[in-house]
Amino acid sequence: MNKYVALLALGTITEGPDKETFSQVIRGVAMNLLQLFEDPSQKVREANSWVFSRICDNHADILTEENTLQGLMH
C-alpha cells in the first residue's frame, strides 16, 4: 500500500514544481520507477503507468534520455 500511495503523490505533483528541479528528482528515481512495472501488485503497476503518463505530459525530455529509454524499451 505504501508504494501505491507514494506513486499517487509523485504523479500528483509532476506539474507543480520548477521543471529543472523536478527533472533532477525524476532522473534520480527513474530506474526505480521502471522496476515497479514488475511489482506483484496490480494497483502499484497501474499507478506506476499513470505516473509515467504524467511524466510524459510534463517532463518528456527525461524519458528520451538514453538510460531511461533503454529501461523503458526493455
C-alpha positions as a Markdown table, in Angstrom:
| # | Residue | x | y | z |
|---|---|---|---|---|
| 1 | Met | 0.0 | 0.0 | 0.0 |
| 2 | Asn | 2.9 | 2.4 | 0.7 |
| 3 | Lys | 4.2 | 2.1 | -2.8 |
| 4 | Tyr | 0.8 | 2.8 | -4.3 |
| 5 | Val | 0.3 | 5.9 | -2.1 |
| 6 | Ala | 3.8 | 7.2 | -2.9 |
| 7 | Leu | 3.2 | 6.8 | -6.6 |
| 8 | Leu | -0.1 | 8.7 | -6.4 |
| 9 | Ala | 1.7 | 11.5 | -4.5 |
| 10 | Leu | 4.5 | 11.6 | -7.1 |
| 11 | Gly | 2.1 | 11.7 | -10.0 |
| 12 | Thr | 0.1 | 14.4 | -8.5 |
| 13 | Ile | 3.0 | 16.8 | -8.1 |
| 14 | Thr | 4.6 | 16.3 | -11.5 |
| 15 | Glu | 3.3 | 19.6 | -13.0 |
| 16 | Gly | 3.7 | 21.8 | -9.9 |
| 17 | Pro | 7.4 | 22.3 | -9.1 |
| 18 | Asp | 10.0 | 24.0 | -11.2 |
| 19 | Lys | 10.7 | 21.8 | -14.2 |
| 20 | Glu | 14.5 | 21.7 | -13.7 |
| 21 | Thr | 14.3 | 20.8 | -10.0 |
| 22 | Phe | 11.7 | 18.2 | -10.6 |
| 23 | Ser | 13.6 | 16.7 | -13.5 |
| 24 | Gln | 16.5 | 16.1 | -11.2 |
| 25 | Val | 14.2 | 14.2 | -8.8 |
| 26 | Ile | 12.8 | 12.1 | -11.6 |
| 27 | Arg | 16.2 | 11.3 | -13.1 |
| 28 | Gly | 17.2 | 10.1 | -9.7 |
| 29 | Val | 14.3 | 7.7 | -9.3 |
| 30 | Ala | 13.6 | 6.7 | -13.0 |
| 31 | Met | 15.2 | 3.3 | -12.8 |
| 32 | Asn | 13.4 | 2.5 | -9.6 |
| 33 | Leu | 10.1 | 3.5 | -11.2 |
| 34 | Leu | 10.9 | 1.2 | -14.2 |
| 35 | Gln | 11.3 | -1.7 | -11.8 |
| 36 | Leu | 7.9 | -1.1 | -10.4 |
| 37 | Phe | 6.4 | -2.3 | -13.7 |
| 38 | Glu | 7.4 | -5.7 | -12.3 |
| 39 | Asp | 5.7 | -5.3 | -8.9 |
| 40 | Pro | 3.4 | -8.1 | -7.9 |
| 41 | Ser | 0.6 | -5.7 | -7.0 |
| 42 | Gln | -1.6 | -4.7 | -9.9 |
| 43 | Lys | -2.5 | -1.4 | -8.2 |
| 44 | Val | 1.1 | -0.5 | -8.0 |
| 45 | Arg | 1.7 | -1.3 | -11.7 |
| 46 | Glu | -1.4 | 0.7 | -12.7 |
| 47 | Ala | -0.3 | 3.7 | -10.5 |
| 48 | Asn | 3.2 | 3.5 | -12.0 |
| 49 | Ser | 1.8 | 3.6 | -15.5 |
| 50 | Trp | -0.2 | 6.7 | -14.5 |
| 51 | Val | 2.9 | 8.3 | -13.1 |
| 52 | Phe | 4.8 | 7.7 | -16.3 |
| 53 | Ser | 1.9 | 9.2 | -18.3 |
| 54 | Arg | 2.1 | 12.3 | -16.1 |
| 55 | Ile | 5.9 | 12.5 | -16.6 |
| 56 | Cys | 5.3 | 12.2 | -20.4 |
| 57 | Asp | 2.9 | 15.1 | -20.2 |
| 58 | Asn | 5.2 | 17.3 | -18.1 |
| 59 | His | 8.8 | 16.1 | -18.5 |
| 60 | Ala | 9.0 | 14.1 | -21.7 |
| 61 | Asp | 12.7 | 15.0 | -22.2 |
| 62 | Ile | 13.6 | 12.8 | -19.2 |
| 63 | Leu | 12.1 | 9.7 | -20.9 |
| 64 | Thr | 14.2 | 10.2 | -24.0 |
| 65 | Glu | 17.5 | 10.1 | -22.2 |
| 66 | Glu | 19.5 | 7.0 | -23.1 |
| 67 | Asn | 19.4 | 5.2 | -19.7 |
| 68 | Thr | 15.7 | 5.8 | -19.1 |
| 69 | Leu | 14.7 | 5.0 | -22.7 |
| 70 | Gln | 16.7 | 1.7 | -22.7 |
| 71 | Gly | 14.9 | 0.7 | -19.5 |
| 72 | Leu | 11.5 | 1.5 | -21.0 |
| 73 | Met | 12.2 | -0.4 | -24.2 |
| 74 | His | 13.3 | -3.5 | -22.3 |
